[in-house]
Each structure stands twice: as structure tokens, then as C-alpha cells.
């Protein structure tokens, strides 16, 4: 009965406003994207150092290129809420002090992210801006090759909450819900790295991650 009632109202809406009905779009959108994750990884503070790192030691995190799935719900024609699902893997290497030394290997991250987006209707192109929150969840981290000879047995990166800014555009292709999309996000989030020798904390440093996340791909709205 509920389905029949909904269908009846939909039919009345089409008869009353045929032009608007043709332009109506679904409330859900799925995107399959190719994504580049471009983090910083610079040291902002050294809290513990019993090893004696060179005073000018600085680091950077490696880039990653991964597939991404985005799911979006439209609260209204102009406002939506989006979340993404992806898994990225990064190394952290020294770029000064110990240049070329791998300090963190295969740091595997789930960047759980939710953003609220405002969409502008410009006809053939629908740009948007957004902002939201993220939780960086490190599910696996291994000691870098350069740290193992020093006796390091465990390396960790702290899970952290951060802030996200977003901009992009959806470009519909035809009237069947398909389209292409481009998206850029800037994350503002840090992490604390720790290296252990047995049960002893040998080094603790704080790092600025702040990655750019650039994506492009296809979308389907229904």
C-alpha cells in the first residue's frame, strides 16, 4: 500500500510539473575513482630520542595511488553528505640528517571521512564545495629497513581525528544518472610515530601529514 501511494503521488507530480520531473535526479550517488594520496609527513616535534638522531633530521611520507569508492546522499538538490572507502599504504623516509633511510615501512591507513557538500547547478557542470571530518586509522605499521639494524622491534603511528576541505565537480552524461567526476580534498591531520626496542620507547616524533587527495572517475546517481 505504501508503495502504491508513493507511486500515485509521483504520477501526480509528473502531470503537474513535467519539466521538473524530467530534471529530477535520485537521492543517492556512487562514485568509482582513481585517487592519488599525496601526504607531507614532516617532523614537527621530537619528544623522545635515546638514539641520538642528527639535529637536522627531517622526513617525508610516500605518495600512494589507489582505487576509491565514494557514497553520497542528497539531503536536498544542493546539499549532500558523502563518505569514502579506501585503503592507502605509505613509507616514511628521511630526507635530511639520515637521507634515504627508511624509517616506517608499509604504514597501512583507513582514512574514514565524512563531508557535507554544497552543489551549484550550472547546467552541464555541477561544481561543489565541502568540509568535514576524518579519522585516520592505522591498521598496520612496520619498522623501516634502516631501523631494524638498530634493534627496533615495533613501530606505531597514532590514530587521529582531523579536518577536511573539499572541492570538485560532477559532469552528467546523458539522462540515465551516469557522469564523470573530479575531486580534490585537503586533509589537516597529524600523527605521533613511536619506535620501540623491546619494551623501551627509543624515539617519539610528531608528524604533519596534511595530504592532498586528488581523484577522478565515474559516477552513477539513482
Backbone torsions as a table, in degrees:
resi	resn	phi	psi	omega
1	UNK	NA	-42.8	179.6
2	UNK	-61.3	-40.6	179.9
3	UNK	-65.0	-42.4	179.3
4	UNK	-64.1	-39.9	179.1
5	UNK	-64.2	-43.6	178.8
6	UNK	-61.8	-43.2	179.8
7	UNK	-63.0	-39.4	180.0
8	UNK	-63.5	-45.5	177.6
9	UNK	-62.4	-38.8	179.0
10	UNK	-63.0	-42.2	179.3
11	UNK	-63.8	-41.6	177.7
12	UNK	-62.3	-39.6	-179.9
13	UNK	-64.7	-39.0	178.5
14	UNK	-64.5	-41.6	180.0
15	UNK	-67.9	-36.6	-176.8
16	UNK	-77.7	-35.6	-174.7
17	UNK	-136.3	69.9	-175.1
18	UNK	-61.9	-36.5	-178.6
19	UNK	-66.0	-42.8	179.6
20	UNK	-67.1	-36.0	-178.8
21	UNK	-64.0	-36.7	179.1
22	UNK	-64.8	-32.5	-176.8
23	UNK	-87.2	-10.1	-175.3
24	UNK	-63.0	141.3	178.7
25	UNK	-122.8	161.7	-179.9
26	UNK	-70.6	168.1	-178.6
27	UNK	-86.9	-14.8	-176.4
28	UNK	-116.2	145.7	175.9
29	UNK	-139.2	133.2	176.7
30	UNK	-114.9	137.7	179.9
31	UNK	-127.7	135.6	172.1
32	UNK	-112.3	118.4	-167.3
33	UNK	-126.8	151.1	163.2
34	UNK	-98.2	130.4	-168.6
35	UNK	-129.3	134.4	169.9
36	UNK	-104.0	125.8	179.3
37	UNK	-108.2	115.3	-169.8
38	UNK	-121.0	85.4	-175.8
39	UNK	-85.1	167.5	175.0
40	UNK	-89.9	-79.4	176.7
41	UNK	93.0	10.4	-177.6
42	UNK	-69.2	146.0	174.4
43	UNK	-73.5	129.4	175.2
44	UNK	-108.5	-17.4	179.9
45	UNK	-161.2	141.9	171.9
46	UNK	-110.8	111.9	-175.6
47	UNK	-93.2	-34.5	-178.9
48	UNK	-140.8	135.2	178.0
49	UNK	-156.8	96.0	177.2
50	UNK	-97.7	-0.1	-179.0
51	UNK	-88.7	-35.6	-176.9
52	UNK	93.2	58.4	177.0
53	UNK	-64.1	145.7	172.7
54	UNK	-56.0	144.7	-173.8
55	UNK	-61.6	-28.2	-177.1
56	UNK	-97.4	18.8	-179.1
57	UNK	-62.7	128.0	176.5
58	UNK	-139.6	153.4	-173.2
59	UNK	-131.2	164.0	169.7
60	UNK	-144.2	152.9	178.3
61	UNK	-98.4	147.2	-178.6
62	UNK	-75.3	152.4	174.8
63	UNK	-76.0	161.1	176.6
64	UNK	-139.6	148.3	178.3
65	UNK	-127.8	118.1	-168.7
66	UNK	-141.0	158.0	168.7
67	UNK	-76.9	147.5	-178.8
68	UNK	-135.0	140.0	173.4
69	UNK	-112.3	126.6	177.5
70	UNK	-116.5	139.2	176.8
71	UNK	-124.0	133.3	-171.7
72	UNK	-134.6	137.8	176.5
73	UNK	-120.3	128.2	-179.7
74	UNK	-90.9	112.6	176.6
75	UNK	-72.7	-34.8	175.6
76	UNK	-148.6	-175.2	-179.4
77	UNK	-60.4	-31.5	-173.2
78	UNK	-109.7	-12.4	-174.0
79	UNK	-120.4	130.9	178.4
80	UNK	-139.4	164.5	175.2
81	UNK	-123.3	132.5	-173.7
82	UNK	-129.6	145.9	170.4
83	UNK	-132.8	154.1	-179.9
84	UNK	-124.1	157.0	178.2
85	UNK	-131.6	117.9	175.7
86	UNK	-160.2	168.8	179.6
87	UNK	-134.9	124.0	-179.0
88	UNK	-121.8	153.4	-178.2
89	UNK	-130.7	134.1	-173.9
90	UNK	-138.9	147.2	166.6
91	UNK	-103.3	158.4	172.5
92	UNK	-122.3	121.7	-178.2
93	UNK	-119.2	151.7	173.3
94	UNK	-78.1	138.3	177.4
95	UNK	-113.8	-9.9	172.5
96	UNK	-153.1	159.2	-175.6
97	UNK	82.7	-57.9	176.1
98	UNK	-130.6	58.4	-169.4
99	UNK	-56.7	131.7	178.6
100	UNK	87.0	-8.9	-178.2
101	UNK	-73.8	127.1	176.7
102	UNK	-83.1	118.0	-175.5
103	UNK	-101.5	-31.4	176.3
104	UNK	-132.4	135.3	-178.7
105	UNK	-120.1	134.5	172.0
106	UNK	53.2	45.8	172.9
107	UNK	-69.1	113.3	-173.2
108	UNK	-103.9	125.6	-167.7
109	UNK	-126.0	137.3	165.3
110	UNK	-108.1	111.0	-179.9
111	UNK	-92.2	77.6	-178.4
112	UNK	-61.2	119.2	-169.1
113	UNK	-136.4	134.8	172.7
114	UNK	-129.2	132.2	176.9
115	UNK	-132.0	148.9	169.6
116	UNK	-101.8	131.6	-172.1
117	UNK	-123.4	142.1	173.7
118	UNK	-111.0	127.7	-174.5
119	UNK	-106.0	137.5	175.9
120	UNK	-106.0	130.0	-179.5
121	UNK	-93.8	102.9	178.5
122	UNK	-112.5	23.7	177.8
123	UNK	89.8	-107.9	-175.5
124	UNK	-71.8	-21.3	178.6
125	UNK	-124.1	136.0	-179.0
126	UNK	-121.8	86.1	179.0
127	UNK	-73.0	160.5	179.0
128	UNK	-149.7	159.9	171.0
129	UNK	-130.5	154.5	-178.2
130	UNK	-156.2	169.2	176.4
131	UNK	-154.6	154.4	-179.4
132	UNK	-175.7	-155.8	-174.9
133	UNK	-129.2	155.7	177.6
134	UNK	-137.5	155.7	172.1
135	UNK	-127.6	113.6	178.6
136	UNK	-85.7	112.7	-176.4
137	UNK	-112.9	108.4	179.2
138	UNK	-86.1	116.3	-175.4
139	UNK	-99.9	-13.1	177.3
140	UNK	-160.7	132.2	177.3
141	UNK	-142.6	134.8	-179.0
142	UNK	-121.1	149.4	176.0
143	UNK	-61.2	139.8	176.7
144	UNK	-69.2	157.6	-176.3
145	UNK	-58.7	-32.3	-177.6
146	UNK	-76.2	-16.7	-176.7
147	UNK	-93.5	-22.6	-176.5
148	UNK	-63.1	-42.5	177.2
149	UNK	-63.1	-18.5	178.1
150	UNK	-85.3	-0.4	177.9
151	UNK	96.2	5.9	179.7
152	UNK	-66.5	129.2	-178.2
153	UNK	-111.8	-17.3	-177.9
154	UNK	-153.0	139.6	174.6
155	UNK	-129.6	137.9	178.1
156	UNK	-131.5	152.3	170.5
157	UNK	-123.9	130.9	-174.2
158	UNK	-75.4	141.3	171.7
159	UNK	-71.9	140.1	-175.6
160	UNK	-144.5	153.2	172.2
161	UNK	-94.0	141.2	179.3
162	UNK	-144.2	-174.2	-175.3
163	UNK	-119.1	149.0	-176.2
164	UNK	-133.0	136.2	167.3
165	UNK	-113.2	149.3	-171.2
166	UNK	-146.1	145.9	172.2
167	UNK	-152.6	151.1	179.7
168	UNK	179.2	-165.4	-180.0
169	UNK	-154.2	141.3	171.3
170	UNK	-105.0	137.1	-179.2
171	UNK	-124.6	99.6	-179.8
172	UNK	-63.3	144.7	174.9
173	UNK	-122.8	107.1	-176.8
174	UNK	77.1	-164.4	-175.4
175	UNK	-114.9	17.6	-175.3
176	UNK	-103.3	9.4	178.5
177	UNK	94.6	-9.4	-180.0
178	UNK	-79.7	154.0	177.7
179	UNK	-169.5	178.1	171.6
180	UNK	-118.3	158.2	-174.3
181	UNK	-145.8	147.0	171.9
182	UNK	-129.2	145.7	-172.2
183	UNK	-151.1	141.9	174.6
184	UNK	-133.7	131.3	176.2
185	UNK	-124.0	144.9	170.9
186	UNK	-120.7	118.7	179.1
187	UNK	-93.9	145.8	174.5
188	UNK	-124.5	97.4	-175.0
189	UNK	-156.4	143.8	179.3
190	UNK	-113.5	175.8	172.0
191	UNK	-150.7	156.0	174.4
192	UNK	-108.9	123.5	-179.9
193	UNK	-99.9	138.8	179.7
194	UNK	-133.6	135.7	176.2
195	UNK	-117.6	127.1	-176.6
196	UNK	-114.0	139.9	168.4
197	UNK	-109.4	102.0	-170.4
198	UNK	64.1	-124.4	178.8
199	UNK	-95.6	3.0	-175.6
200	UNK	-95.7	128.5	174.8
201	UNK	-76.7	112.2	-176.3
202	UNK	-90.7	-42.0	-178.4
203	UNK	-141.5	136.9	171.6
204	UNK	-134.6	123.9	-179.6
205	UNK	-133.4	150.6	175.4
206	UNK	-104.4	139.6	-173.8
207	UNK	-128.1	142.0	174.3
208	UNK	-93.5	111.6	-179.0
209	UNK	-85.7	-60.6	173.0
210	UNK	41.4	55.5	-176.1
211	UNK	-74.5	148.6	159.6
212	UNK	-85.5	137.4	178.3
213	UNK	-125.8	109.1	-173.6
214	UNK	-111.8	128.1	-174.5
215	UNK	-134.5	153.3	171.7
216	UNK	-151.5	147.1	-179.8
217	UNK	175.0	-152.9	-176.7
218	UNK	-115.5	156.7	-178.7
219	UNK	-134.8	157.6	174.6
220	UNK	-141.2	120.6	-179.8
221	UNK	-108.3	133.9	-176.2
222	UNK	-146.7	NA	NA
